[in-house]
Amino acid sequence: MELIPALDIRGYARMAPSELRQAALAESLFTAGAVVLKYWETDRTLLGGAMPTQTELVLPVPKQLAAATFNERRELGIINLGGAGTVRVDGEVHALGPVDCLYVGRGARQVAFSSNQAAQPARFYLLSYPAHVAYPTRRLAFQDVKGVDLGDPAQANARTIYKFIHADGIPSCQLVMGVTTLKVGSVWNTMPPHTHLRRSEVYLYFNLQPAQVVFHFMGQPQETRHLVVREGEAVVSPPWSIHCGVGSAHYSFVWGMGGENQAFADMDPAPLTLLR
């Protein structure tokens, strides 16, 4: 399991572009026939992808967790970004279609992934944080989530937010997770940008065509940088950093957070007049 060190607010400004990519961009999360896991030191975040093809994939227990099972002291959010598949949790099978979500609570003994068709494999995006309470495993289909429309086409940021794991949805200890889709013709997300010192965030971009990219902006409001992000790649965003992005075409992204506050609106705005 790859370790992603916490991004130093002092050293960040001195990083070359290649160093910043190494420190903040999680690439190659989805590999056919494998489970890929990465451990980000901030908030002890664990992110990854499972892409089963011919055979079932069992979620491994990395030695860095020092645990008998993956969920011994953790909760796990799963969103399927590929073809139809199933997730088996302690023998109970949960069917996940495109953009369906499954929450797996602390104490689950085994998690395994399968695709309905090897030619159209599921791509299970995984996001996990430590948990102090055991909440029940629960599935939530994309079609059962009421979207909230935000933004304005005139500002190229018309989008719909779908909340899966949150205070009024699937309950959890600290994990908050959902999906935002941009309308055709809109390219900006999370505008104006913001920070939230009480939690860190991970952005996973998807629904991008091979020739399209997203420019993800990060850093302190007065000293921003950007990353070029492609399909299936994720950006780890420290609590002190803004996060927003603009695409070369419309796209979607999974947002996930962990920390001491689960309130979706808990954020500190960074007005555009402050950005440098």
N, C-alpha and C positions, 0 to 999 in steps of 0.2 A: 504494500500500500504506500503510495507516494505521500510524503509529508510536504504540505504547503506552509512555510513559516508565516507567522503573523507579520503583516506589512508595517514597517516602522514609519511613523509619521515624520520623523526627522530625516531618515534616509531616503524616503520616497522621492523627494525632489531631485536627488542626485542620480537617480537611476537612468541608465540608458534605456531606450525603447525595448530592447531585447530582455533586459533585466526586469523591467516592469511587467512584460508579458509572462515571464517565468514566475513572478511573484503574485500575479493577480488573475491569470487566465488558466482555466482548467480545460485542456484539450483532450481529444481522443477518449471521450467518456464511453462511447458506444463502439464495441468491437464484437463482430459476429461470433457467437459461441462462447462468450466470456462475460464475467462480471468484473468491472473496473471500479476501484475505490480510491478516493483521495481524502486525506485528513488535513483539514485546515486548523491551525492552532487556535485561531480566534473563536471563542465560545465552544471549542472542541467540536467543530463542525465536521461532519463526514458526508461527502457527496460522491456520487458515482452513477454508473449505468449498468444495466443488465440487458443483454441482447441474445436471448436463446434462439436457436435455429432448430436443429434436428432433435436435440435432447434437452431435458430439464436441467436448469442451472440452480445449484444450491448456493444461497448467500453465505460466503465464507466468514470466518471469524478471525480477522487479522490479529496477529500477536500483539500489536500495539495497544489493543483494547484490554489485554490482560483479563479476558472474560471467557467463560465456558461457552456462551452463546452470544450472537451479535446483539440481541435485544436484552441481554441480562440487565443492563443499566441504561438502556437507550430506547428512544422512540424513533419510528421510521415513517417517513412519508414517501409514497410511490405514485408517480403519474406516468401513464403510458403515452408515449409520443410516437408510437409506430402502429403496426397492425394489431389485430385482436390477439389477446393472450390471456393467461391465467397466472395468479399468484397463489401458491399453496402455503398456508400458515398453520402449522401444527396439524396437518391433515385436512383442514378445511379449505376448499378451493373457491377462489374469488375470481370471477371473470371480469377482465378489464378491456373495454374497447378503447378507441382513440380518445385521449384526453380524459379518461376516467381516473379516479384517485382512490388509493387505498391507504389507510392509516394503520400501522402495526404498533401496538403498545408495548410498553416495557414488560418483559417476562416471556414473550414469545420464544419458543425453543428452536423452531426451524422455519425458514422462509425459502421458498423455491419458486423459480420462474419458468414458464413455458410459453411458446408461441403456438397459435392455432395452425399457422401455415409457415413452413420454413422459408418459402419464397417471399412472404410478406411478414417478416418477423416483428414481434413487439419490441419496443425500445423503452424499457422501464427506467425512468429517471428516479434516482434515490437521493433523499436528503434526510440526515439523521442528527439528533442532538441528545445529550444526556437527559435523563428523565428521573424524577424522584417519586412519581406516582404511576401506577399501572392503569391506563385507560384502555377500554376495549378496542379490539381491531374492528374497523368499520370501513365499508366501501361507499363511495359516492360517485354516481355517474355524472358525466359532464352535462347531459340533457336535463338533469334534475337540479342544476345550480342556476339560480336566477342572476343574470349578468347585470352589472351597473354600468351605464354609459357615461363616459366622461369626455372632456375635451371638445374641440371645435374644429371642423374641417378647414375653416379659414386660417387656423394656426397649425394645420397639418398634424394634429394630435388627437383626433377622434378615435376613441378606443373603448373596449368593453372589458371590465374587470370581473373575473369569476373567482370567488373565495371558496376554498374547500376546507382547509384546516384552520379554524379560527374560533373566536369566542362564541359566535352564534351558529357555528357549523359543526364540524367534527371536533370534539374537545381534545385537548392535548396539554402537556406540561408547559412547553415553551415553543414548540414548533408552530409556525404560521406559514401557510402555503396556499398558492393559488396561481391562476393563469390570467394573463392580459393578452388580448388580441387587438391589433390595430386595424382600422377600417381601410379599405382600398383608397389610396390617395393620401393617407396619413402615414407619417414616418417617425414622429417624435413620441417617445414614451416618458412618463413621469415628469411632466413639465408643468410648472417650474420644478427644478430638482430640490432635493432636501437631504438632510442627514438625520440619523436617530442614534444618539449615543447609548441608548439603553438596549440596543440589539444590533447585530450584524446581519448582512443580507447576501444572498447568492442569487444571481440572475442567470438563467439558462435560456438561451435563444434557440428558437426552432421555427419551422415553417418558412425557412429561407431557401431560396433556390441556389444551386451551386455557384452561380455567378454573382450572387448578391451578398452584401455584408452589412453589419451594423457597426457604427462608430459609438462605442460606449465611453462616456465621459466619467471621470472619477477624480479624486483628490480633494484638497481643501478648496472652498469656493474661490479664494483669491489666487489659487495656483493649480489650475486644472490640467489634466493630461487626458489622453484618449487611448483606447485599445481598438484594434480592428478585430471583430468577432464574426465567426461563421457558424453555419448550421451545427447545432448540437454542442456548442461550446458554452462554457459558463464563466462568469466573472465573480470573484469573491470580493465583496465590498466591505471594508472596515467601518466601524461605527462612526469614525470621524470623516468619512469620505462621502461626497455627493455621489449620486448615481442617476444617470439619465442616458438616453441613447437616441441616435437617429439612423435610420436605415436607408439603403439605396432603393428599397421598395418596402411595402408593408410586410409585417412579420408578426410572430407571437413570442412570448417569453413566459417561463415559469419563475415566479418570485417566491423565495422562501426565506424565513427569518427565524432567528433564535436569540433569546436574551431574557431580560427581566420583565418585559412588558409585552403583552400580546395585542394591545389595542392597535387596530389597523391604522388609525389616524394619528398615532403617536409619532410625530415627526417635527423636525425643526426646519422650516423653509429656508431655502437659499435663493433669494430673489435674483433675477437675471442681472439686475444692476450691480450686484456684488461680484459676479463672476469675472475671473481674469484668466 
